[in-house]
Amino acid sequence: MPNMDPEKTPIPEQAPGERIQNFQEVTLGYTEEQAKQEAERCLRCKKQPCMDGCPVQVPIAEFIGHVAAGNFKEAYSVITRENRLPAICGRVCPQETQCEALCVRGLKGEAVGIGRLERFVADYALSAAIAPRPPEKTNGIKVAVVGSGPAGITCAGELAQSGFEVTIFEALHAPGGVLMYGIPEFRLPKKLVQKEIEAVTNLGVRFEKNVIIGRSITVDELIKEEGFRAVFIGSGAGLPNFMRIPGENLNGVYSANEFLTRSNLMGAYDSSRNATPIRVGKSVAVVGGGNVAMDAARTARRLGAEKVIIVYRRSEKELPARLEEIQHAREEQIEFQLLTNPIEILGDKGEVTAIRCISMQLGEPDASGRRRPIPIKGSEEEIPVDTVIIAIGSSPNPLIRQTTPELHTEKWGGIIVNEETMESSRADVYAGGDTVTGAATVILAMGAGKQAAKAIKEKLLC
């Protein structure tokens, strides 16, 4: 009989007062019994509307059925038919707006905890050293993948599983892209990311690190001189956006990209082992309201900031971050100063001392569908802070488009692709993820990588 409890099986978490003292994972995951209990809430709908919300089309009801029966290995096999990074997706994907948003159980209560169950299955497989098998032989066709983030890893894994000889070119010294430099340890442990990457490596994918495409070698050279039959660009959107207000050049102003990279990839969160410099101070303002802003604010709290304020120009309703991240931030005593917009960063002797803001009110919806914030004259105020972190989005690095003349891009830098095949205006060059859409989610990037791999296979094997 199904478990008709209207609420999800609770998932263990570190207490807020404890977790702000460390960088260990906040959410601890289900036990086997808890996973079975939650899996039994699934109605195994014939139409499976939840799948319509999954960008990589995981057979959700099928894998959950195996979990309910205690067949965890079979559940992993089902998931990995479509998803190369289940341990990551189970932690950072916005299931509440995707698969779980369409779950029938959500009509009268809470949706089934699909993400929690995916994480459980993936963690079980990793602990039991279960991994997809590599192909018996390769087809001899070389494909290059630029970037080892979620789009690149997914595309590479799909192609390698089909026998292609895939090489990933990564600009940094460690593979993983945004999974390594952007998402904090307390949300996504780096050892876990490396295990997922090892699984792709075991399929035969090669990694060339410290290679900057557009500087070390160009896309055209990969095709014309190195013999790659296709190139997939999944280089993300790592160029930070700034507000262009006075004072952004003061000491103590970071882009969220730099702040999180110093903490995550360069190990500043573990000062006993790493000498990476990072400035926090007693009071921090984080400008923005997305997941990156929450990550930066919660990281600053753990690095010793006594007061951390999220400054966002719209209201609570418009916050783009996941509800879970907002809730966790509030539990960790992060303050929210909403309907507030910075207009200047103040300093003394080159150091940040405060941020001057103006109050906002919401007008009619803009092009994004959200109500447009309008400044309220005469409402300026100053907030004393030591550090300001700008988390208002990022753009693709211009190097690739500048060195690939036939590559058509949007004015803001995103690569223009055929939405079905993900092929660009340059023949045999495909792209997907944040380098096409701008900063988005891990699972959407994975969906694009998978879509491109399918098109590459169809073209090169015809």
C-alpha positions in Angstrom: 0.0 0.0 0.0 1.2 3.5 -0.8 2.3 5.8 2.1 -0.4 8.5 2.0 1.3 10.8 4.5 0.7 14.3 3.0 4.1 15.5 4.0 7.6 14.4 2.9 9.6 12.2 5.2 11.8 14.7 7.1 15.5 14.7 6.1 18.2 15.1 8.8 20.1 18.4 8.9 22.8 20.0 11.0 21.3 22.4 13.5 21.8 26.1 12.4 23.9 27.0 15.5 26.2 24.0 14.8 26.5 24.3 11.0 27.6 28.0 10.9 30.8 26.8 12.7 31.8 24.4 9.9 31.7 23.8 6.2 30.3 20.3 6.4 27.2 19.4 4.4 24.0 20.9 5.9 21.6 18.3 4.7 22.6 14.8 5.8 20.5 12.6 3.5 18.1 9.7 4.1 18.8 6.4 5.7 17.6 3.3 3.9 14.4 3.1 5.9 13.7 6.8 5.4 14.2 6.4 1.6 11.9 3.5 1.4 9.3 5.4 3.4 9.4 8.4 1.1 9.5 6.2 -2.0 6.2 4.6 -0.9 4.5 8.0 -1.2 4.9 7.8 -5.0 1.6 6.8 -6.7 3.5 5.4 -9.8 1.3 7.5 -12.1 0.8 6.0 -15.6 1.2 9.4 -17.3 4.2 10.4 -15.0 3.8 14.2 -15.2 6.9 14.6 -13.1 9.0 13.5 -16.1 7.8 16.5 -18.0 9.6 18.7 -15.5 12.9 16.9 -15.8 15.3 18.4 -18.3 17.2 15.1 -18.7 14.1 12.9 -18.6 14.9 10.5 -15.8 12.3 7.7 -15.5 11.2 9.0 -12.0 8.5 6.6 -11.1 10.6 3.6 -12.3 13.6 4.4 -10.1 11.4 5.3 -7.1 9.7 2.0 -7.4 13.0 0.2 -7.1 13.8 2.3 -4.0 10.5 1.3 -2.4 11.4 -2.3 -3.0 14.9 -1.9 -1.6 16.5 -2.5 -5.0 18.9 0.5 -4.8 21.4 -0.8 -7.4 18.6 -1.2 -10.0 17.4 2.3 -9.1 20.8 3.7 -9.8 20.9 1.9 -13.2 17.6 3.5 -14.1 18.7 7.0 -13.1 22.0 6.8 -14.9 20.4 5.8 -18.2 19.6 9.5 -18.4 21.5 11.4 -15.8 25.3 11.3 -15.5 25.5 13.3 -12.3 22.8 12.1 -9.9 24.6 12.8 -6.6 25.0 16.4 -7.7 21.5 16.8 -9.1 20.0 15.3 -6.0 21.6 18.2 -4.0 21.5 21.3 -6.1 18.7 21.0 -8.7 15.6 23.1 -8.1 13.3 20.1 -8.0 10.5 22.2 -6.4 10.1 24.1 -9.7 10.8 21.2 -12.0 9.8 17.5 -11.4 8.3 18.0 -8.0 6.2 20.9 -9.2 4.3 18.5 -11.4 4.0 15.6 -8.9 0.4 14.5 -8.4 0.9 14.2 -4.6 1.6 17.9 -4.5 -2.0 18.6 -5.3 -3.0 17.6 -1.8 0.0 18.0 0.4 3.7 17.9 -0.4 5.2 16.4 -3.6 7.3 13.3 -3.3 10.9 14.1 -2.4 12.3 13.2 -5.8 15.5 15.0 -5.3 16.1 13.5 -1.9 15.6 10.0 -3.3 17.9 10.7 -6.2 20.6 11.8 -3.8 20.1 8.7 -1.7 20.4 6.3 -4.6 23.5 8.1 -5.9 25.2 8.2 -2.5 24.4 4.5 -2.1 26.0 3.7 -5.5 29.1 5.8 -4.7 29.6 4.1 -1.3 29.2 0.7 -3.0 31.5 1.6 -5.8 28.8 1.0 -8.5 29.5 2.8 -11.7 28.4 2.6 -15.4 30.5 0.3 -17.5 32.7 1.8 -20.3 32.1 0.8 -23.9 33.9 -2.4 -25.1 35.6 -0.4 -27.9 35.8 3.1 -29.4 34.7 4.2 -32.8 37.8 6.2 -33.4 35.9 9.5 -33.8 37.5 12.4 -31.8 35.3 15.0 -30.1 36.5 18.0 -28.1 34.6 19.4 -25.1 35.4 22.8 -23.8 34.7 23.1 -20.1 34.2 20.5 -17.4 31.1 21.9 -15.7 27.7 20.1 -15.8 27.1 20.7 -19.5 30.6 19.6 -20.6 30.7 16.5 -18.3 27.3 15.4 -19.4 28.0 15.8 -23.1 31.4 14.0 -22.7 29.8 11.1 -20.7 27.1 10.6 -23.3 29.5 10.5 -26.2 32.1 8.3 -24.4 29.4 5.8 -23.5 28.7 5.6 -27.2 32.3 4.9 -28.1 33.6 8.3 -29.1 37.1 9.4 -28.1 36.4 12.5 -26.0 38.9 15.0 -24.6 37.7 17.8 -22.2 39.7 21.0 -22.2 39.5 22.7 -18.8 40.9 26.2 -18.1 41.4 25.7 -14.4 43.7 23.3 -12.6 40.8 21.1 -11.3 37.9 19.7 -13.3 34.3 20.4 -12.3 33.7 24.0 -13.4 31.0 25.8 -11.4 30.5 22.6 -9.4 34.0 23.1 -7.9 34.5 26.9 -7.8 30.9 28.1 -7.4 28.9 25.9 -5.0 30.1 25.8 -1.4 31.3 22.7 0.4 28.3 22.8 2.7 25.9 22.3 -0.2 28.1 20.2 -2.5 31.2 18.4 -1.1 34.1 18.6 -3.5 35.1 14.9 -2.9 31.7 14.0 -4.2 32.1 16.1 -7.3 35.5 14.4 -8.0 33.9 11.0 -7.6 31.3 11.9 -10.2 34.1 13.1 -12.5 36.0 9.8 -11.9 33.0 7.9 -13.2 33.1 9.9 -16.4 36.9 9.4 -16.6 36.3 5.6 -16.3 34.2 5.8 -19.4 37.4 6.8 -21.3 37.1 10.6 -21.2 40.5 12.4 -21.2 41.1 15.7 -19.4 43.5 18.4 -20.5 43.7 21.0 -17.6 45.1 24.5 -17.6 44.1 24.9 -21.3 42.3 28.2 -22.1 40.4 27.8 -25.4 40.9 31.0 -27.4 44.3 31.6 -25.9 46.2 28.3 -25.5 44.5 26.9 -28.7 41.5 28.0 -30.7 38.4 26.2 -31.7 39.4 26.2 -35.3 42.8 24.7 -34.5 41.1 21.9 -32.6 39.2 21.0 -35.7 41.7 21.7 -38.5 44.9 20.7 -36.8 44.1 18.4 -33.9 41.6 16.2 -35.8 38.5 16.7 -33.7 35.4 16.1 -35.7 33.2 18.2 -33.5 33.6 20.6 -30.6 31.1 21.2 -27.8 31.5 24.5 -25.9 30.3 24.2 -22.3 32.5 26.9 -20.9 29.8 28.4 -18.6 29.4 32.1 -17.7 32.3 32.9 -15.4 32.6 36.6 -16.2 31.1 38.5 -13.3 28.6 41.4 -13.8 29.0 44.6 -11.7 26.6 47.4 -10.9 28.8 50.2 -12.3 28.3 52.4 -9.2 30.8 54.6 -7.5 33.1 52.7 -5.1 33.2 49.3 -6.7 37.0 49.5 -7.0 37.5 49.9 -3.2 39.3 47.2 -1.3 36.8 44.9 0.2 34.5 44.7 -2.8 34.3 41.2 -4.4 32.3 39.7 -7.2 30.6 36.6 -5.9 32.6 34.6 -8.5 35.9 35.7 -6.9 34.7 35.3 -3.3 33.3 31.8 -3.8 36.3 30.7 -6.0 38.7 31.8 -3.2 36.7 29.9 -0.7 35.7 26.8 -2.6 38.4 26.0 -5.3 41.3 27.7 -3.6 40.4 26.3 -0.1 40.1 29.5 1.9 37.3 27.8 3.9 40.0 25.6 5.4 42.6 28.2 6.6 44.5 25.5 8.6 45.6 23.9 5.3 45.4 26.7 2.8 46.9 30.2 2.8 44.4 31.7 0.3 43.7 35.3 1.3 40.0 36.2 1.7 38.6 39.3 3.4 35.4 39.1 5.4 35.4 41.5 8.4 32.6 41.8 10.9 29.8 43.0 8.6 29.1 41.9 5.0 26.6 43.1 2.4 25.7 40.7 -0.4 24.0 42.4 -3.3 21.5 40.1 -5.2 18.8 37.5 -4.4 19.7 34.3 -6.3 21.3 31.1 -5.2 24.8 32.6 -5.7 23.9 35.4 -3.3 22.7 32.9 -0.7 25.9 30.9 -1.2 28.1 33.9 -0.8 26.2 35.1 2.3 26.2 31.7 4.0 29.9 31.3 3.2 30.7 34.7 4.7 28.8 33.7 7.9 30.9 30.6 8.2 34.1 32.5 7.6 33.4 34.6 10.7 31.2 37.5 9.7 29.1 38.6 12.7 26.5 40.3 10.5 25.6 39.4 6.9 22.9 41.3 5.0 21.3 40.3 1.7 20.5 43.5 -0.2 17.9 42.9 -2.9 15.9 45.4 -4.9 12.7 43.5 -5.2 10.4 41.9 -2.6 10.5 38.4 -0.9 8.1 37.1 -3.6 10.5 37.9 -6.3 13.6 36.3 -4.7 15.0 34.0 -7.4 16.9 31.7 -5.0 15.5 28.3 -4.1 13.1 28.3 -1.1 15.4 25.8 0.7 18.4 28.2 0.3 16.4 31.2 1.6 15.1 29.1 4.6 18.6 27.9 5.4 20.0 31.4 5.2 17.3 32.8 7.5 18.0 29.9 10.0 21.7 31.0 9.9 20.7 34.5 10.9 21.4 36.1 7.5 19.4 39.4 7.4 17.3 40.3 4.3 17.0 44.0 3.4 14.5 43.8 0.6 13.2 46.5 -1.8 16.6 48.1 -1.4 19.1 49.0 -4.1 22.8 50.1 -3.7 23.7 53.4 -5.4 27.2 53.8 -4.0 29.9 52.0 -2.0 31.6 54.3 0.5 35.2 54.0 1.7 38.0 55.6 3.7 41.7 55.3 2.6 40.7 52.9 -0.1 38.8 50.5 2.2 35.0 49.8 2.3 33.2 51.5 5.2 29.5 51.5 4.1 27.1 50.9 1.3 24.6 53.7 0.4 21.2 52.4 -0.7 17.9 53.7 -1.8 14.5 52.2 -1.1 12.5 50.8 -4.0 8.8 50.2 -4.8 7.5 47.7 -7.4 5.8 49.0 -10.5 4.5 47.1 -13.6 6.1 43.8 -14.7 9.2 44.2 -16.9 10.5 41.9 -19.7 11.3 39.2 -17.2 7.7 39.1 -15.9 8.7 40.4 -12.5 7.5 43.8 -11.3 10.0 46.5 -12.1 11.6 48.2 -9.1 11.4 52.0 -8.9 13.5 54.2 -6.7 11.8 56.2 -3.9 13.2 59.7 -3.9 14.7 60.9 -0.7 14.9 57.4 0.9 18.7 57.0 0.8 20.4 55.4 3.8 23.9 54.1 4.6 24.6 50.6 5.9 28.0 50.3 7.7 29.9 47.2 6.3 33.4 46.0 5.9 32.9 43.9 2.8 30.6 44.0 -0.2 29.9 41.0 -2.4 28.2 41.6 -5.8 26.1 38.7 -6.9 24.0 40.0 -9.7 24.8 37.5 -12.4 27.6 36.7 -14.8 28.3 36.4 -18.6 30.3 34.1 -20.9 34.0 34.8 -21.2 34.5 36.6 -24.5 37.7 34.8 -25.5 36.0 32.0 -27.5 33.8 34.3 -29.5 36.6 36.7 -30.2 38.8 33.9 -31.6 36.1 32.1 -33.6 35.0 34.6 -36.3 32.1 32.4 -37.7 30.5 32.0 -34.2 27.4 34.1 -33.9 26.6 35.5 -30.4 24.0 37.6 -28.6 24.9 41.2 -27.8 25.5 40.1 -24.2 27.9 37.3 -25.3 25.8 34.2 -25.3 26.4 31.8 -28.2 23.5 31.4 -30.6 22.5 27.8 -31.3 19.9 25.7 -33.0 17.5 24.9 -30.1 17.0 21.3 -31.4 20.6 20.3 -32.2 22.6 22.9 -30.1 24.8 23.5 -33.2 26.2 27.0 -33.6 26.6 29.1 -36.7 30.1 27.5 -37.0 29.8 24.1 -38.6 30.6 21.2 -36.3 30.7 23.5 -33.2 28.0 23.0 -30.6 27.3 24.8 -27.4 25.1 24.5 -24.3 24.6 25.5 -20.7 25.4 29.0 -19.3 27.5 30.0 -22.3 24.2 29.9 -24.3 21.6 30.9 -21.7 23.5 33.0 -19.3 23.7 31.8 -15.6 21.1 29.2 -15.0 20.8 25.8 -13.2 23.0 22.7 -13.2 20.2 20.5 -14.5 19.4 22.8 -17.5 23.1 22.8 -18.4 23.1 19.0 -18.3 20.0 18.8 -20.4 21.8 21.0 -23.0 24.9 18.8 -22.9 22.8 15.7 -23.4 20.9 17.2 -26.3 24.1 18.3 -28.0 25.6 14.8 -27.6 22.6 13.3 -29.2 22.9 15.6 -32.2 26.7 15.0 -32.5 26.1 11.2 -32.5 23.4 11.5 -35.2 25.6 13.6 -37.4 28.9 11.8 -37.1 27.5 8.3 -37.2 25.2 8.7 -40.1 
